C-alpha cells in the first residue's frame, strides 16, 4: 500500500490537508485483486468449484467451512473493487472500468444469495420460537420438498430459553395459544420454501463459477493485480475530492430519509403493504437500502485514502451495522409475507406468519432508529 507522508516543512500539514496521490488507488486495487485471486484459489482447492453430493441430499449445500470462508472473501474483494471503480471512475480507463464493474456486482450478488437464504431462515425460525414460546418445532414429514430429510445445523433454530416466552403477545393467553398452534406449520413452510431457494442459489453459484462469464471476470482481475489502467491525469490527481463526493452523496441520501418517522416504534403503513396481495418490494425500504449502498462506498473510499492505517470510526461502523440489520429484517418480513400468500394454508398458519411479519417490521423500525442515533453522533463528531 502506498505510503503518505506529511511535509515536515509545512507546519500546517495534516491528514486532512495533504493530498493523496493516484498511486494509492492503484495500490488498493492491486491489493484487492490479489485477495480475490487468493480466495479463488482457496475456493477451488477446497472443492467449491464443483458440485457435491450434499447439495442433493438435503444437508448443508455449500461444503466445508474453508469453502464458505473463501466464497465470503471472493464477495468481499469483488465488492471493494467494484465500489472503488465506481467512486474513482474519472481516474480510470472508462471503457475498462465500466465493463468490469457490473460483472463484479453480478458475481458478488450471485455468491451472496445462498448465505442470505440460510441466514433468513435462521432469523425467521428463531423469531417464531421467541414469539410462540414453543420449545421446538416437529420434524418435517418424509418426502416433502428439498431439504425435508435433514435440517441443517445452520438453519435449525436453537431451543428457546425460558425467558423467551415473554413477548409482544404474552399478555393474551388465547393469542399466544393460537400462535403456538400455527408456529410449527409456519416454520415448516418457511423451511421448505427457503431451503429450496437456498439449494437453487447454490446451484446457480456453481454454474456461475464454471461459466465463461466468470472466467472472463477472473482474467480481468488477474490483469488488475499487476497493472491498473489509470488515466494520465491520475498520476498527479488528488483522491480526496472524489472520496469527499462519495461522502456528500451519502449525506444527501441520509438527508432525504424520514429520520423522525424512524423514531416511532411502529409503522402501520409498512405492515399493511407487506400483507397485501401486492408482491412488489416494500416502497418504504428502497431509500434505506440506497443509503446502505452509499455507506459502503464511503467506507471503501476511506480505505483507499488511509490504506492499512484507516482509522476505525465507531459511529460509522454502528451505522453500517444498523443498515445491515435493516436489510436482513426487511427481507425476512418479505419472506414471511410471501409464505402467508401460499394457497390453502390453515388459518392458524397464516396468523403465525402475519405475527412474524409484524415482528420483523418492528425490527426494521428498530434498525432505522439505531441508524438515526449512530448517524447523528457521526455527523456531530465530523470536522
C-alpha positions in Angstrom: 0.0 0.0 0.0 1.4 3.4 -0.9 2.7 5.5 1.9 1.5 9.0 2.5 4.0 11.2 4.5 3.5 14.7 5.8 5.7 17.5 4.7 7.9 18.5 7.7 8.5 21.9 6.1 4.8 22.8 6.3 3.7 23.3 10.0 0.1 23.3 8.9 0.3 20.0 7.1 -2.0 17.3 8.5 -4.0 14.3 7.4 -6.9 16.5 6.2 -4.7 18.8 4.1 -2.1 16.5 2.5 -3.2 15.2 -0.9 -3.5 11.5 -1.6 -1.9 10.6 -4.9 -3.2 8.3 -7.5 -0.7 5.6 -6.8 -2.7 4.9 -3.6 -5.7 4.0 -5.8 -3.6 1.6 -7.8 -2.1 0.0 -4.7 -5.5 -0.5 -3.2 -7.0 -2.1 -6.3 -4.0 -4.4 -6.7 -4.3 -5.5 -3.1 -8.0 -6.3 -3.6 -7.3 -8.1 -6.9 -4.6 -10.2 -5.2 -7.1 -11.1 -2.4 -9.7 -12.1 -5.0 -7.2 -14.4 -6.7 -6.1 -15.9 -3.4 -9.7 -16.6 -2.4 -10.5 -18.1 -5.7 -7.6 -20.5 -5.4 -8.7 -21.5 -1.9 -12.3 -22.0 -3.1 -11.1 -24.3 -5.8 -8.7 -26.2 -3.5 -11.5 -26.9 -1.0 -13.9 -28.3 -3.6 -16.0 -25.2 -4.0 -15.7 -25.2 -7.8 -17.6 -28.4 -8.3 -20.9 -29.8 -7.2 -21.0 -32.1 -4.3 -23.4 -34.8 -3.0 -24.5 -32.8 0.0 -26.3 -30.4 -2.3 -28.8 -33.1 -3.3 -29.4 -34.9 -0.1 -30.7 -32.1 1.9 -27.6 -31.4 4.0 -25.6 -28.2 4.0 -25.2 -27.4 0.3 -22.0 -25.3 0.4 -19.4 -27.7 1.6 -16.7 -27.1 4.1 -16.1 -24.1 6.4 -13.0 -23.3 4.3 -15.1 -23.1 1.1 -17.6 -20.8 2.9 -14.8 -18.5 4.0 -13.3 -18.5 0.5 -16.7 -17.6 -1.0 -17.1 -14.8 1.5 -13.6 -13.5 0.7 -14.4 -13.5 -3.0 -17.6 -11.5 -2.4 -15.7 -9.0 -0.2 -12.9 -8.3 -2.6 -15.3 -8.2 -5.6 -17.5 -5.6 -3.8 -14.5 -3.5 -2.9 -13.1 -3.5 -6.4 -16.5 -2.7 -7.9 -17.2 0.1 -5.4 -13.8 1.6 -5.9 -14.1 1.6 -9.7 -17.4 3.5 -9.2 -16.1 6.1 -6.8 -12.9 6.9 -8.6 -14.0 6.2 -12.2 -12.7 9.6 -13.5 -9.2 8.4 -12.8 -9.6 5.0 -14.5 -9.9 3.9 -18.1 -13.6 4.4 -18.8 -14.3 1.5 -21.1 -12.4 -1.0 -19.0 -13.9 0.1 -15.6 -17.5 0.3 -17.0 -17.2 -3.2 -18.4 -15.7 -4.8 -15.3 -17.8 -3.1 -12.6 -21.2 -4.7 -13.4 -19.6 -8.1 -13.8 -18.1 -7.9 -10.3 -21.5 -6.8 -9.0 -23.1 -9.8 -10.7 -20.6 -12.2 -9.2 -20.9 -10.8 -5.7 -24.7 -10.9 -5.8 -24.8 -14.4 -7.2 -22.4 -15.7 -4.5 -24.3 -13.9 -1.7 -27.7 -15.5 -2.3 -27.1 -18.9 -0.7 -25.8 -17.4 2.5 -28.7 -14.9 2.5 -31.4 -17.6 2.3 -29.7 -19.6 5.1 -29.4 -16.5 7.4 -33.0 -15.5 6.6 -34.4 -18.9 7.5 -32.4 -19.0 10.8 -33.7 -15.5 11.6 -37.3 -16.3 11.0 -37.3 -19.6 12.9 -35.6 -18.0 15.9 -38.3 -15.3 15.8 -41.0 -17.9 15.7 -39.6 -19.6 18.8 -39.3 -16.3 20.6 -42.9 -15.2 19.7 -44.6 -18.5 20.3 -42.6 -19.7 23.3 -42.6 -23.3 21.9 -39.6 -25.4 22.8 -39.1 -27.0 19.4 -40.8 -27.5 16.0 -41.7 -31.0 14.9 -39.5 -32.5 12.2 -40.8 -32.2 8.6 -42.6 -35.2 7.1 -40.5 -37.6 5.0 -40.9 -37.0 1.3 -41.5 -33.3 1.3 -39.6 -30.7 -0.7 -35.9 -30.4 -1.0 -34.2 -30.4 2.4 -37.0 -32.4 4.2 -34.9 -35.4 5.1 -32.4 -33.4 7.2 -32.4 -29.9 8.7 -29.0 -28.2 8.5 -27.2 -27.3 11.7 -27.0 -23.8 10.2 -30.8 -23.4 9.8 -32.1 -25.5 12.7 -33.3 -23.0 15.4 -31.9 -23.0 18.8 -34.0 -24.2 21.7 -35.8 -21.3 23.2 -34.7 -20.1 26.6 -37.3 -19.9 29.4 -37.4 -16.1 29.3 -38.2 -16.1 25.6 -41.9 -16.7 26.4 -42.2 -13.1 27.2 -43.0 -11.2 24.0 -45.5 -8.9 22.3 -48.3 -11.4 22.6 -47.6 -12.7 26.2 -50.4 -10.5 27.6 -53.1 -12.6 25.9 -53.2 -16.3 26.6 -55.6 -17.0 23.8 -53.5 -15.2 21.2 -50.3 -17.0 22.4 -52.1 -20.3 22.2 -53.3 -19.6 18.7 -49.8 -18.5 17.7 -48.3 -21.7 19.1 -50.7 -23.8 17.1 -49.7 -22.2 13.8 -46.0 -21.6 14.6 -44.9 -25.2 13.9 -46.6 -25.3 10.5 -45.4 -21.8 9.7 -41.8 -22.8 10.5 -42.1 -26.0 8.3 -43.5 -23.9 5.4 -40.7 -21.4 5.7 -38.1 -24.1 5.9 -39.4 -25.8 2.8 -39.5 -22.6 0.8 -36.2 -21.1 1.9 -34.3 -24.4 1.8 -35.4 -24.9 -1.8 -34.4 -21.3 -2.6 -31.0 -21.9 -0.9 -30.4 -25.1 -2.9 -31.2 -23.3 -6.2 -28.9 -20.4 -5.2 -26.1 -22.9 -4.6 -26.7 -24.5 -8.0 -26.7 -21.0 -9.6 -23.4 -20.2 -7.8 -21.8 -23.3 -9.1 -22.9 -22.7 -12.6 -21.7 -19.1 -12.4 -18.2 -20.2 -11.2 -17.9 -22.6 -14.1 -19.1 -20.2 -16.7 -17.1 -18.4 -19.4 -18.5 -15.1 -17.9 -16.8 -15.8 -14.6 -13.6 -16.8 -16.2 -13.6 -13.5 -18.1 -14.0 -11.7 -14.8 -11.2 -13.7 -13.2 -8.9 -12.9 -16.1 -9.6 -9.2 -15.8 -8.9 -9.3 -12.1 -5.7 -11.1 -12.7 -4.6 -8.3 -15.0 -5.6 -5.8 -12.4 -3.4 -7.4 -9.9 -0.3 -6.5 -11.9 -1.5 -3.4 -13.8 -4.1 -0.8 -13.0 -5.4 1.1 -16.1 -5.2 4.7 -14.7 -5.7 7.8 -16.8 -2.7 10.0 -17.5 -4.2 12.6 -15.1 -4.3 10.1 -12.2 -0.6 10.4 -11.6 -0.9 14.0 -10.3 -4.5 13.9 -9.1 -5.7 14.1 -5.5 -8.1 11.3 -4.5 -9.7 13.3 -1.7 -12.2 15.3 -3.8 -13.6 12.1 -5.3 -13.8 10.5 -1.8 -15.5 13.7 -0.5 -18.0 13.5 -3.3 -18.9 9.9 -2.2 -19.4 11.2 1.3 -21.6 14.0 0.1 -23.8 11.7 -1.9 -24.2 9.6 1.3 -25.1 12.7 3.3 -27.6 13.9 0.7 -29.3 10.5 0.7 -29.5 10.4 4.5 -31.0 13.9 4.5 -33.8 12.5 2.4 -34.6 9.8 4.9 -37.6 10.1 7.2 -35.5 10.0 10.3 -38.2 11.4 12.5 -40.5 8.6 11.4 -37.7 6.2 12.3 -38.1 7.3 15.9 -41.6 5.8 16.1 -41.8 2.2 17.5 -44.4 1.1 15.0 -45.1 1.8 11.3 -48.6 0.6 10.4 -48.3 1.6 6.7 -45.4 -0.9 6.2 -47.4 -3.7 7.8 -50.5 -3.1 5.7 -48.4 -3.0 2.5 -46.5 -6.1 3.4 -49.5 -8.3 3.9 -51.4 -7.1 0.8 -51.7 -9.1 -2.3 -49.1 -6.8 -4.0 -45.8 -8.7 -4.2 -43.8 -5.6 -5.1 -40.9 -4.7 -2.8 -41.8 -2.5 0.2 -41.5 1.1 -1.1 -40.5 2.5 2.2 -37.4 0.4 2.3 -35.8 1.5 -1.0 -34.2 4.7 0.2 -32.8 3.0 3.2 -31.2 0.3 1.0 -29.7 3.0 -1.1 -28.2 4.6 2.0 -26.7 1.2 2.9 -25.0 1.0 -0.5 -23.7 4.6 -0.3 -22.4 4.0 3.2 -20.4 1.0 1.9 -19.0 3.1 -0.9 -18.0 5.8 1.6 -16.3 3.2 3.7 -14.3 1.8 0.8 -13.2 5.3 -0.2 -11.8 5.8 3.3 -9.9 2.6 2.9 -8.3 3.9 -0.3 -7.3 7.1 1.3 -5.9 5.7 4.5 -4.7 2.3 3.4 -3.9 -0.2 6.2 -3.8 2.7 8.7 -7.5 3.6 8.1 -8.9 4.8 11.5 -11.9 2.9 12.9 -14.9 5.2 13.1 -17.1 3.6 15.8 -20.2 5.7 14.8 -19.8 4.9 11.1 -19.4 1.2 12.0 -22.5 1.3 14.1 -24.5 3.0 11.3 -23.4 0.3 8.9 -24.4 -2.5 11.3 -27.8 -0.9 11.7 -28.3 -0.8 7.9 -27.3 -4.5 7.7 -29.9 -5.3 10.3 -32.4 -3.2 8.4 -31.8 -5.1 5.2 -32.0 -8.5 7.0 -35.2 -7.7 8.8 -36.9 -6.2 5.7 -36.1 -9.3 3.6 -37.2 -11.6 6.4 -40.5 -9.7 6.7 -40.9 -10.0 2.9 -40.3 -13.8 3.1 -42.9 -14.2 5.9 -45.5 -12.2 3.8 -44.7 -14.3 0.7 -45.2 -17.5 2.7 -48.5 -16.2 4.0 -49.7 -15.9 0.4 -49.3 -19.6 -0.1 -52.7 -21.0 -1.3 -54.8 -23.2 1.0 -52.8 -22.8 4.2 -54.5 -23.2 7.5 -55.8 -20.0 9.3 -53.5 -20.7 12.3 -50.5 -20.9 10.0 -51.5 -17.7 8.2 -51.9 -16.0 11.6 -48.5 -17.1 12.8 -46.9 -15.8 9.6 -48.8 -12.5 10.0 -47.4 -12.1 13.5 -44.0 -13.0 12.3 -44.2 -10.4 9.5 -45.2 -7.7 12.0 -42.3 -8.7 14.3 -39.8 -8.3 11.5 -41.3 -4.9 10.5 -40.8 -3.9 14.2 -37.1 -5.0 13.7 -36.9 -2.8 10.6 -38.1 0.2 12.6 -35.7 -0.5 15.4 -32.8 -0.7 12.9 -33.8 2.7 11.5 -33.9 4.2 14.9 -30.4 2.8 15.7 -29.1 4.2 12.4 -30.6 7.6 13.3 -28.8 7.7 16.6 -25.5 6.5 15.1 -25.6 8.9 12.2 -26.3 11.9 14.5 -23.3 11.0 16.6 -21.2 10.6 13.4 -22.2 14.0 12.0 -21.8 15.6 15.4 -18.2 14.3 15.6 -17.3 15.3 12.0 -14.8 18.1 11.5 
